Amino acid sequence: MEKREIERVQSYMRRLFQNQTVRVVARPRKDDSAEVYLGEEFIGVLFRDDEDGDLSYNFQMAILETDLE
């Protein structure tokens, strides 16, 4: 994902979650996805999907059983 694209998605997520500590960070060897952090904590992966000419972004977040305790 390009820098401008990451900035746009990060801005959207900050507004959506009303949290300025959300950070979207490029992945070193992947150009179709980025990592999402809440402050310093990694919370998920954002995937870029431009299949069939329709661009969208999919946010995937895993919640571990131990996180619920």
PDB file with SEQRES, HELIX, SHEET and CRYST1 records, atoms N, CA, C and O in Angstrom:
SEQRES   1 A   69  MET GLU LYS ARG GLU ILE GLU ARG VAL GLN SER TYR MET          
SEQRES   2 A   69  ARG ARG LEU PHE GLN ASN GLN THR VAL ARG VAL VAL ALA          
SEQRES   3 A   69  ARG PRO ARG LYS ASP ASP SER ALA GLU VAL TYR LEU GLY          
SEQRES   4 A   69  GLU GLU PHE ILE GLY VAL LEU PHE ARG ASP ASP GLU ASP          
SEQRES   5 A   69  GLY ASP LEU SER TYR ASN PHE GLN MET ALA ILE LEU GLU          
SEQRES   6 A   69  THR ASP LEU GLU                                              
HELIX    1 AA1 LYS A    3  PHE A   17  1                                  15    
HELIX    2 AA2 GLU A   51  GLY A   53  5                                   3    
HELIX    3 AA3 GLU A   65  LEU A   68  5                                   4    
SHEET    1 AA1 4 VAL A  22  ALA A  26  0                                        
SHEET    2 AA1 4 SER A  33  LEU A  38 -1                                        
SHEET    3 AA1 4 GLU A  41  ASP A  49 -1                                        
SHEET    4 AA1 4 SER A  56  GLN A  60 -1                                        
CRYST1    1.000    1.000    1.000  90.00  90.00  90.00 P 1           1          
ATOM      1  N   MET A   1       0.842  -1.178   0.000  1.00  0.00           N  
ATOM      2  CA  MET A   1       0.000   0.000   0.000  1.00  0.00           C  
ATOM      3  C   MET A   1       0.886   1.240   0.000  1.00  0.00           C  
ATOM      4  O   MET A   1       1.917   1.283   0.672  1.00  0.00           O  
ATOM      5  N   GLU A   2       0.478   2.226  -0.749  1.00  0.00           N  
ATOM      6  CA  GLU A   2       1.258   3.453  -0.842  1.00  0.00           C  
ATOM      7  C   GLU A   2       1.009   4.351   0.363  1.00  0.00           C  
ATOM      8  O   GLU A   2      -0.013   4.251   1.041  1.00  0.00           O  
ATOM      9  N   LYS A   3       1.988   5.243   0.611  1.00  0.00           N  
ATOM     10  CA  LYS A   3       1.930   6.112   1.793  1.00  0.00           C  
ATOM     11  C   LYS A   3       0.632   6.919   1.858  1.00  0.00           C  
ATOM     12  O   LYS A   3      -0.001   6.975   2.912  1.00  0.00           O  
ATOM     13  N   ARG A   4       0.231   7.538   0.764  1.00  0.00           N  
ATOM     14  CA  ARG A   4      -0.993   8.361   0.735  1.00  0.00           C  
ATOM     15  C   ARG A   4      -2.229   7.506   1.032  1.00  0.00           C  
ATOM     16  O   ARG A   4      -3.145   7.948   1.726  1.00  0.00           O  
ATOM     17  N   GLU A   5      -2.246   6.315   0.517  1.00  0.00           N  
ATOM     18  CA  GLU A   5      -3.351   5.378   0.746  1.00  0.00           C  
ATOM     19  C   GLU A   5      -3.443   5.005   2.230  1.00  0.00           C  
ATOM     20  O   GLU A   5      -4.530   4.984   2.808  1.00  0.00           O  
ATOM     21  N   ILE A   6      -2.308   4.718   2.826  1.00  0.00           N  
ATOM     22  CA  ILE A   6      -2.253   4.380   4.254  1.00  0.00           C  
ATOM     23  C   ILE A   6      -2.740   5.557   5.092  1.00  0.00           C  
ATOM     24  O   ILE A   6      -3.500   5.370   6.042  1.00  0.00           O  
ATOM     25  N   GLU A   7      -2.309   6.768   4.747  1.00  0.00           N  
ATOM     26  CA  GLU A   7      -2.734   7.965   5.488  1.00  0.00           C  
ATOM     27  C   GLU A   7      -4.248   8.162   5.414  1.00  0.00           C  
ATOM     28  O   GLU A   7      -4.870   8.527   6.411  1.00  0.00           O  
ATOM     29  N   ARG A   8      -4.844   7.925   4.251  1.00  0.00           N  
ATOM     30  CA  ARG A   8      -6.289   8.090   4.083  1.00  0.00           C  
ATOM     31  C   ARG A   8      -7.059   7.074   4.926  1.00  0.00           C  
ATOM     32  O   ARG A   8      -8.043   7.420   5.580  1.00  0.00           O  
ATOM     33  N   VAL A   9      -6.608   5.824   4.906  1.00  0.00           N  
ATOM     34  CA  VAL A   9      -7.286   4.788   5.691  1.00  0.00           C  
ATOM     35  C   VAL A   9      -7.107   5.052   7.176  1.00  0.00           C  
ATOM     36  O   VAL A   9      -8.051   4.887   7.949  1.00  0.00           O  
ATOM     37  N   GLN A  10      -5.912   5.460   7.588  1.00  0.00           N  
ATOM     38  CA  GLN A  10      -5.659   5.777   8.992  1.00  0.00           C  
ATOM     39  C   GLN A  10      -6.568   6.908   9.459  1.00  0.00           C  
ATOM     40  O   GLN A  10      -7.149   6.830  10.542  1.00  0.00           O  
ATOM     41  N   SER A  11      -6.691   7.940   8.663  1.00  0.00           N  
ATOM     42  CA  SER A  11      -7.567   9.066   8.999  1.00  0.00           C  
ATOM     43  C   SER A  11      -9.015   8.605   9.161  1.00  0.00           C  
ATOM     44  O   SER A  11      -9.702   9.018  10.095  1.00  0.00           O  
ATOM     45  N   TYR A  12      -9.467   7.762   8.264  1.00  0.00           N  
ATOM     46  CA  TYR A  12     -10.827   7.222   8.349  1.00  0.00           C  
ATOM     47  C   TYR A  12     -11.025   6.414   9.635  1.00  0.00           C  
ATOM     48  O   TYR A  12     -12.021   6.588  10.336  1.00  0.00           O  
ATOM     49  N   MET A  13     -10.070   5.532   9.937  1.00  0.00           N  
ATOM     50  CA  MET A  13     -10.199   4.681  11.128  1.00  0.00           C  
ATOM     51  C   MET A  13     -10.174   5.523  12.404  1.00  0.00           C  
ATOM     52  O   MET A  13     -10.894   5.222  13.355  1.00  0.00           O  
ATOM     53  N   ARG A  14      -9.359   6.564  12.432  1.00  0.00           N  
ATOM     54  CA  ARG A  14      -9.317   7.449  13.604  1.00  0.00           C  
ATOM     55  C   ARG A  14     -10.663   8.132  13.819  1.00  0.00           C  
ATOM     56  O   ARG A  14     -11.139   8.237  14.949  1.00  0.00           O  
ATOM     57  N   ARG A  15     -11.271   8.593  12.734  1.00  0.00           N  
ATOM     58  CA  ARG A  15     -12.600   9.219  12.845  1.00  0.00           C  
ATOM     59  C   ARG A  15     -13.652   8.188  13.246  1.00  0.00           C  
ATOM     60  O   ARG A  15     -14.479   8.449  14.120  1.00  0.00           O  
ATOM     61  N   LEU A  16     -13.622   7.037  12.618  1.00  0.00           N  
ATOM     62  CA  LEU A  16     -14.608   5.993  12.870  1.00  0.00           C  
ATOM     63  C   LEU A  16     -14.596   5.542  14.332  1.00  0.00           C  
ATOM     64  O   LEU A  16     -15.647   5.436  14.965  1.00  0.00           O  
ATOM     65  N   PHE A  17     -13.402   5.278  14.860  1.00  0.00           N  
ATOM     66  CA  PHE A  17     -13.265   4.782  16.228  1.00  0.00           C  
ATOM     67  C   PHE A  17     -13.093   5.903  17.251  1.00  0.00           C  
ATOM     68  O   PHE A  17     -12.973   5.645  18.448  1.00  0.00           O  
ATOM     69  N   GLN A  18     -13.081   7.141  16.777  1.00  0.00           N  
ATOM     70  CA  GLN A  18     -12.900   8.308  17.635  1.00  0.00           C  
ATOM     71  C   GLN A  18     -11.690   8.131  18.557  1.00  0.00           C  
ATOM     72  O   GLN A  18     -11.766   8.323  19.771  1.00  0.00           O  
ATOM     73  N   ASN A  19     -10.573   7.758  17.928  1.00  0.00           N  
ATOM     74  CA  ASN A  19      -9.363   7.476  18.677  1.00  0.00           C  
ATOM     75  C   ASN A  19      -8.146   7.869  17.827  1.00  0.00           C  
ATOM     76  O   ASN A  19      -7.869   7.246  16.802  1.00  0.00           O  
ATOM     77  N   GLN A  20      -7.442   8.884  18.254  1.00  0.00           N  
ATOM     78  CA  GLN A  20      -6.288   9.383  17.512  1.00  0.00           C  
ATOM     79  C   GLN A  20      -5.038   8.523  17.677  1.00  0.00           C  
ATOM     80  O   GLN A  20      -4.017   8.813  17.053  1.00  0.00           O  
ATOM     81  N   THR A  21      -5.088   7.476  18.497  1.00  0.00           N  
ATOM     82  CA  THR A  21      -3.916   6.616  18.663  1.00  0.00           C  
ATOM     83  C   THR A  21      -3.895   5.465  17.661  1.00  0.00           C  
ATOM     84  O   THR A  21      -2.949   4.678  17.660  1.00  0.00           O  
ATOM     85  N   VAL A  22      -4.915   5.348  16.806  1.00  0.00           N  
ATOM     86  CA  VAL A  22      -4.916   4.318  15.763  1.00  0.00           C  
ATOM     87  C   VAL A  22      -3.822   4.666  14.760  1.00  0.00           C  
ATOM     88  O   VAL A  22      -3.744   5.793  14.271  1.00  0.00           O  
ATOM     89  N   ARG A  23      -2.972   3.669  14.460  1.00  0.00           N  
ATOM     90  CA  ARG A  23      -1.895   3.859  13.482  1.00  0.00           C  
ATOM     91  C   ARG A  23      -1.940   2.749  12.451  1.00  0.00           C  
ATOM     92  O   ARG A  23      -2.083   1.578  12.802  1.00  0.00           O  
ATOM     93  N   VAL A  24      -1.821   3.104  11.192  1.00  0.00           N  
ATOM     94  CA  VAL A  24      -1.721   2.133  10.110  1.00  0.00           C  
ATOM     95  C   VAL A  24      -0.296   2.222   9.574  1.00  0.00           C  
ATOM     96  O   VAL A  24       0.160   3.290   9.166  1.00  0.00           O  
ATOM     97  N   VAL A  25       0.403   1.083   9.581  1.00  0.00           N  
ATOM     98  CA  VAL A  25       1.833   1.050   9.269  1.00  0.00           C  
ATOM     99  C   VAL A  25       2.084   0.066   8.125  1.00  0.00           C  
ATOM    100  O   VAL A  25       1.583  -1.058   8.145  1.00  0.00           O  
ATOM    101  N   ALA A  26       2.860   0.492   7.131  1.00  0.00           N  
ATOM    102  CA  ALA A  26       3.211  -0.375   6.004  1.00  0.00           C  
ATOM    103  C   ALA A  26       3.957  -1.613   6.493  1.00  0.00           C  
ATOM    104  O   ALA A  26       4.724  -1.556   7.454  1.00  0.00           O  
ATOM    105  N   ARG A  27       3.721  -2.720   5.820  1.00  0.00           N  
ATOM    106  CA  ARG A  27       4.449  -3.958   6.128  1.00  0.00           C  
ATOM    107  C   ARG A  27       5.700  -4.007   5.246  1.00  0.00           C  
ATOM    108  O   ARG A  27       5.645  -3.624   4.077  1.00  0.00           O  
ATOM    109  N   PRO A  28       6.823  -4.473   5.792  1.00  0.00           N  
ATOM    110  CA  PRO A  28       8.103  -4.432   5.068  1.00  0.00           C  
ATOM    111  C   PRO A  28       8.108  -5.155   3.721  1.00  0.00           C  
ATOM    112  O   PRO A  28       8.613  -4.607   2.741  1.00  0.00           O  
ATOM    113  N   ARG A  29       7.568  -6.355   3.646  1.00  0.00           N  
ATOM    114  CA  ARG A  29       7.675  -7.140   2.422  1.00  0.00           C  
ATOM    115  C   ARG A  29       6.334  -7.393   1.743  1.00  0.00           C  
ATOM    116  O   ARG A  29       6.244  -8.235   0.849  1.00  0.00           O  
ATOM    117  N   LYS A  30       5.306  -6.687   2.151  1.00  0.00           N  
ATOM    118  CA  LYS A  30       3.978  -6.864   1.575  1.00  0.00           C  
ATOM    119  C   LYS A  30       3.493  -5.522   1.039  1.00  0.00           C  
ATOM    120  O   LYS A  30       3.620  -4.501   1.714  1.00  0.00           O  
ATOM    121  N   ASP A  31       2.943  -5.520  -0.161  1.00  0.00           N  
ATOM    122  CA  ASP A  31       2.435  -4.257  -0.690  1.00  0.00           C  
ATOM    123  C   ASP A  31       0.913  -4.246  -0.801  1.00  0.00           C  
ATOM    124  O   ASP A  31       0.328  -3.269  -1.269  1.00  0.00           O  
ATOM    125  N   ASP A  32       0.268  -5.344  -0.365  1.00  0.00           N  
ATOM    126  CA  ASP A  32      -1.188  -5.415  -0.428  1.00  0.00           C  
ATOM    127  C   ASP A  32      -1.851  -5.307   0.942  1.00  0.00           C  
ATOM    128  O   ASP A  32      -3.062  -5.490   1.070  1.00  0.00           O  
ATOM    129  N   SER A  33      -1.042  -5.007   1.972  1.00  0.00           N  
ATOM    130  CA  SER A  33      -1.591  -4.958   3.326  1.00  0.00           C  
ATOM    131  C   SER A  33      -0.747  -4.057   4.221  1.00  0.00           C  
ATOM    132  O   SER A  33       0.367  -3.668   3.869  1.00  0.00           O  
ATOM    133  N   ALA A  34      -1.310  -3.734   5.392  1.00  0.00           N  
ATOM    134  CA  ALA A  34      -0.621  -2.908   6.383  1.00  0.00           C  
ATOM    135  C   ALA A  34      -1.012  -3.398   7.774  1.00  0.00           C  
ATOM    136  O   ALA A  34      -2.022  -4.084   7.933  1.00  0.00           O  
ATOM    137  N   GLU A  35      -0.224  -3.050   8.766  1.00  0.00           N  
ATOM    138  CA  GLU A  35      -0.527  -3.419  10.149  1.00  0.00           C  
ATOM    139  C   GLU A  35      -1.267  -2.278  10.824  1.00  0.00           C  
ATOM    140  O   GLU A  35      -1.023  -1.108  10.527  1.00  0.00           O  
ATOM    141  N   VAL A  36      -2.173  -2.621  11.738  1.00  0.00           N  
ATOM    142  CA  VAL A  36      -2.942  -1.618  12.470  1.00  0.00           C  
ATOM    143  C   VAL A  36      -2.602  -1.733  13.949  1.00  0.00           C  
ATOM    144  O   VAL A  36      -2.594  -2.823  14.520  1.00  0.00           O  
ATOM    145  N   TYR A  37      -2.319  -0.583  14.559  1.00  0.00           N  
ATOM    146  CA  TYR A  37      -1.963  -0.513  15.970  1.00  0.00           C  
ATOM    147  C   TYR A  37      -2.919   0.429  16.697  1.00  0.00           C  
ATOM    148  O   TYR A  37      -3.423   1.395  16.122  1.00  0.00           O  
ATOM    149  N   LEU A  38      -3.151   0.132  17.946  1.00  0.00           N  
ATOM    150  CA  LEU A  38      -3.858   1.037  18.847  1.00  0.00           C  
ATOM    151  C   LEU A  38      -2.818   1.443  19.873  1.00  0.00           C  
ATOM    152  O   LEU A  38      -2.492   0.675  20.778  1.00  0.00           O  
ATOM    153  N   GLY A  39      -2.299   2.649  19.728  1.00  0.00           N  
ATOM    154  CA  GLY A  39      -1.137   3.031  20.529  1.00  0.00           C  
ATOM    155  C   GLY A  39       0.038   2.187  20.081  1.00  0.00           C  
ATOM    156  O   GLY A  39       0.394   2.194  18.903  1.00  0.00           O  
ATOM    157  N   GLU A  40       0.640   1.467  20.998  1.00  0.00           N  
ATOM    158  CA  GLU A  40       1.770   0.593  20.670  1.00  0.00           C  
ATOM    159  C   GLU A  40       1.349  -0.861  20.488  1.00  0.00           C  
ATOM    160  O   GLU A  40       2.179  -1.703  20.144  1.00  0.00           O  
ATOM    161  N   GLU A  41       0.072  -1.168  20.714  1.00  0.00           N  
ATOM    162  CA  GLU A  41      -0.404  -2.550  20.637  1.00  0.00           C  
ATOM    163  C   GLU A  41      -0.908  -2.901  19.242  1.00  0.00           C  
ATOM    164  O   GLU A  41      -1.787  -2.231  18.699  1.00  0.00           O  
ATOM    165  N   PHE A  42      -0.339  -3.962  18.672  1.00  0.00           N  
ATOM    166  CA  PHE A  42      -0.780  -4.467  17.378  1.00  0.00           C  
ATOM    167  C   PHE A  42      -2.182  -5.036  17.537  1.00  0.00           C  
ATOM    168  O   PHE A  42      -2.420  -5.854  18.426  1.00  0.00           O  
ATOM    169  N   ILE A  43      -3.124  -4.610  16.676  1.00  0.00           N  
ATOM    170  CA  ILE A  43      -4.496  -5.119  16.807  1.00  0.00           C  
ATOM    171  C   ILE A  43      -5.003  -5.833  15.562  1.00  0.00           C  
ATOM    172  O   ILE A  43      -6.038  -6.496  15.626  1.00  0.00           O  
ATOM    173  N   GLY A  44      -4.310  -5.721  14.435  1.00  0.00           N  
ATOM    174  CA  GLY A  44      -4.795  -6.428  13.264  1.00  0.00           C  
ATOM    175  C   GLY A  44      -4.083  -6.046  11.977  1.00  0.00           C  
ATOM    176  O   GLY A  44      -3.119  -5.281  11.964  1.00  0.00           O  
ATOM    177  N   VAL A  45      -4.609  -6.620  10.884  1.00  0.00           N  
ATOM    178  CA  VAL A  45      -4.031  -6.398   9.562  1.00  0.00           C  
ATOM    179  C   VAL A  45      -5.104  -5.821   8.649  1.00  0.00           C  
ATOM    180  O   VAL A  45      -6.258  -6.249   8.674  1.00  0.00           O  
ATOM    181  N   LEU A  46      -4.707  -4.855   7.851  1.00  0.00           N  
ATOM    182  CA  LEU A  46      -5.587  -4.223   6.887  1.00  0.00           C  
ATOM    183  C   LEU A  46      -5.160  -4.695   5.499  1.00  0.00           C  
ATOM    184  O   LEU A  46      -4.011  -4.500   5.100  1.00  0.00           O  
ATOM    185  N   PHE A  47      -6.082  -5.314   4.765  1.00  0.00           N  
ATOM    186  CA  PHE A  47      -5.792  -5.823   3.431  1.00  0.00           C  
ATOM    187  C   PHE A  47      -6.421  -4.936   2.367  1.00  0.00           C  
ATOM    188  O   PHE A  47      -7.558  -4.487   2.511  1.00  0.00           O  
ATOM    189  N   ARG A  48      -5.677  -4.692   1.307  1.00  0.00           N  
ATOM    190  CA  ARG A  48      -6.170  -3.919   0.155  1.00  0.00           C  
ATOM    191  C   ARG A  48      -6.725  -4.911  -0.857  1.00  0.00           C  
ATOM    192  O   ARG A  48      -6.057  -5.885  -1.203  1.00  0.00           O  
ATOM    193  N   ASP A  49      -7.935  -4.671  -1.329  1.00  0.00           N  
ATOM    194  CA  ASP A  49      -8.591  -5.561  -2.284  1.00  0.00           C  
ATOM    195  C   ASP A  49      -9.073  -4.732  -3.470  1.00  0.00           C  
ATOM    196  O   ASP A  49     -10.013  -3.948  -3.348  1.00  0.00           O  
ATOM    197  N   ASP A  50      -8.427  -4.911  -4.605  1.00  0.00           N  
ATOM    198  CA  ASP A  50      -8.847  -4.166  -5.790  1.00  0.00           C  
ATOM    199  C   ASP A  50      -9.316  -5.097  -6.902  1.00  0.00           C  
ATOM    200  O   ASP A  50      -9.164  -4.805  -8.088  1.00  0.00           O  
ATOM    201  N   GLU A  51      -9.877  -6.201  -6.497  1.00  0.00           N  
ATOM    202  CA  GLU A  51     -10.394  -7.182  -7.436  1.00  0.00           C  
ATOM    203  C   GLU A  51     -11.627  -6.644  -8.152  1.00  0.00           C  
ATOM    204  O   GLU A  51     -12.428  -5.928  -7.551  1.00  0.00           O  
ATOM    205  N   ASP A  52     -11.783  -6.975  -9.401  1.00  0.00           N  
ATOM    206  CA  ASP A  52     -12.933  -6.580 -10.217  1.00  0.00           C  
ATOM    207  C   ASP A  52     -13.079  -5.065 -10.356  1.00  0.00           C  
ATOM    208  O   ASP A  52     -14.175  -4.582 -10.640  1.00  0.00           O  
ATOM    209  N   GLY A  53     -12.003  -4.309 -10.162  1.00  0.00           N  
ATOM    210  CA  GLY A  53     -12.050  -2.871 -10.337  1.00  0.00           C  
ATOM    211  C   GLY A  53     -12.678  -2.092  -9.199  1.00  0.00           C  
ATOM    212  O   GLY A  53     -12.747  -0.865  -9.257  1.00  0.00           O  
ATOM    213  N   ASP A  54     -13.139  -2.787  -8.159  1.00  0.00           N  
ATOM    214  CA  ASP A  54     -13.719  -2.127  -6.989  1.00  0.00           C  
ATOM    215  C   ASP A  54     -12.711  -2.170  -5.848  1.00  0.00           C  
ATOM    216  O   ASP A  54     -12.423  -3.238  -5.308  1.00  0.00           O  
ATOM    217  N   LEU A  55     -12.179  -1.018  -5.486  1.00  0.00           N  
ATOM    218  CA  LEU A  55     -11.187  -0.954  -4.421  1.00  0.00           C  
ATOM    219  C   LEU A  55     -11.876  -0.941  -3.058  1.00  0.00           C  
ATOM    220  O   LEU A  55     -12.802  -0.165  -2.824  1.00  0.00           O  
ATOM    221  N   SER A  56     -11.410  -1.809  -2.168  1.00  0.00           N  
ATOM    222  CA  SER A  56     -11.917  -1.829  -0.796  1.00  0.00           C  
ATOM    223  C   SER A  56     -10.781  -2.249   0.128  1.00  0.00           C  
ATOM    224  O   SER A  56      -9.740  -2.733  -0.317  1.00  0.00           O  
ATOM    225  N   TYR A  57     -11.005  -2.052   1.415  1.00  0.00           N  
ATOM    226  CA  TYR A  57     -10.022  -2.415   2.436  1.00  0.00           C  
ATOM    227  C   TYR A  57     -10.718  -3.285   3.463  1.00  0.00           C  
ATOM    228  O   TYR A  57     -11.821  -2.972   3.910  1.00  0.00           O  
ATOM    229  N   ASN A  58     -10.069  -4.378   3.835  1.00  0.00           N  
ATOM    230  CA  ASN A  58     -10.634  -5.304   4.808  1.00  0.00           C  
ATOM    231  C   ASN A  58      -9.743  -5.346   6.037  1.00  0.00           C  
ATOM    232  O   ASN A  58      -8.550  -5.635   5.944  1.00  0.00           O  
ATOM    233  N   PHE A  59     -10.331  -5.056   7.187  1.00  0.00           N  
ATOM    234  CA  PHE A  59      -9.597  -5.055   8.451  1.00  0.00           C  
ATOM    235  C   PHE A  59      -9.872  -6.371   9.160  1.00  0.00           C  
ATOM    236  O   PHE A  59     -11.026  -6.722   9.404  1.00  0.00           O  
ATOM    237  N   GLN A  60      -8.805  -7.105   9.494  1.00  0.00           N  
ATOM    238  CA  GLN A  60      -8.923  -8.391  10.161  1.00  0.00           C  
ATOM    239  C   GLN A  60      -8.268  -8.304  11.536  1.00  0.00           C  
ATOM    240  O   GLN A  60      -7.090  -7.971  11.665  1.00  0.00           O  
ATOM    241  N   MET A  61      -9.061  -8.611  12.551  1.00  0.00           N  
ATOM    242  CA  MET A  61      -8.578  -8.540  13.930  1.00  0.00           C  
ATOM    243  C   MET A  61      -8.907  -9.855  14.638  1.00  0.00           C  
ATOM    244  O   MET A  61     -10.062 -10.281  14.676  1.00  0.00           O  
ATOM    245  N   ALA A  62      -7.892 -10.477  15.188  1.00  0.00           N  
ATOM    246  CA  ALA A  62      -8.095 -11.709  15.958  1.00  0.00           C  
ATOM    247  C   ALA A  62      -8.207 -11.372  17.436  1.00  0.00           C  
ATOM    248  O   ALA A  62      -7.453 -10.547  17.952  1.00  0.00           O  
ATOM    249  N   ILE A  63      -9.150 -12.014  18.113  1.00  0.00           N  
ATOM    250  CA  ILE A  63      -9.305 -11.834  19.560  1.00  0.00           C  
ATOM    251  C   ILE A  63      -9.026 -13.190  20.204  1.00  0.00           C  
ATOM    252  O   ILE A  63      -9.766 -14.153  19.997  1.00  0.00           O  
ATOM    253  N   LEU A  64      -7.961 -13.251  20.976  1.00  0.00           N  
ATOM    254  CA  LEU A  64      -7.575 -14.494  21.642  1.00  0.00           C  
ATOM    255  C   LEU A  64      -8.386 -14.697  22.917  1.00  0.00           C  
ATOM    256  O   LEU A  64      -8.825 -13.737  23.550  1.00  0.00           O  
ATOM    257  N   GLU A  65      -8.573 -15.934  23.276  1.00  0.00           N  
ATOM    258  CA  GLU A  65      -9.289 -16.271  24.516  1.00  0.00           C  
ATOM    259  C   GLU A  65      -8.653 -15.586  25.719  1.00  0.00           C  
ATOM    260  O   GLU A  65      -9.354 -15.113  26.613  1.00  0.00           O  
ATOM    261  N   THR A  66      -7.319 -15.534  25.739  1.00  0.00           N  
ATOM    262  CA  THR A  66      -6.619 -14.921  26.868  1.00  0.00           C  
ATOM    263  C   THR A  66      -6.870 -13.414  26.943  1.00  0.00           C  
ATOM    264  O   THR A  66      -6.765 -12.819  28.016  1.00  0.00           O  
ATOM    265  N   ASP A  67      -7.201 -12.795  25.806  1.00  0.00           N  
ATOM    266  CA  ASP A  67      -7.502 -11.359  25.785  1.00  0.00           C  
ATOM    267  C   ASP A  67      -8.811 -11.058  26.509  1.00  0.00           C  
ATOM    268  O   ASP A  67      -9.016  -9.937  26.975  1.00  0.00           O  
ATOM    269  N   LEU A  68      -9.685 -12.037  26.606  1.00  0.00           N  
ATOM    270  CA  LEU A  68     -11.010 -11.836  27.198  1.00  0.00           C  
ATOM    271  C   LEU A  68     -11.005 -11.922  28.715  1.00  0.00           C  
ATOM    272  O   LEU A  68     -12.006 -11.604  29.357  1.00  0.00           O  
ATOM    273  N   GLU A  69      -9.907 -12.342  29.285  1.00  0.00           N  
ATOM    274  CA  GLU A  69      -9.833 -12.513  30.745  1.00  0.00           C  
ATOM    275  C   GLU A  69      -9.457 -11.232  31.448  1.00  0.00           C  
ATOM    276  O   GLU A  69      -9.352 -11.208  32.674  1.00  0.00           O  
TER     277      GLU A  69                                                      
END                                                                             
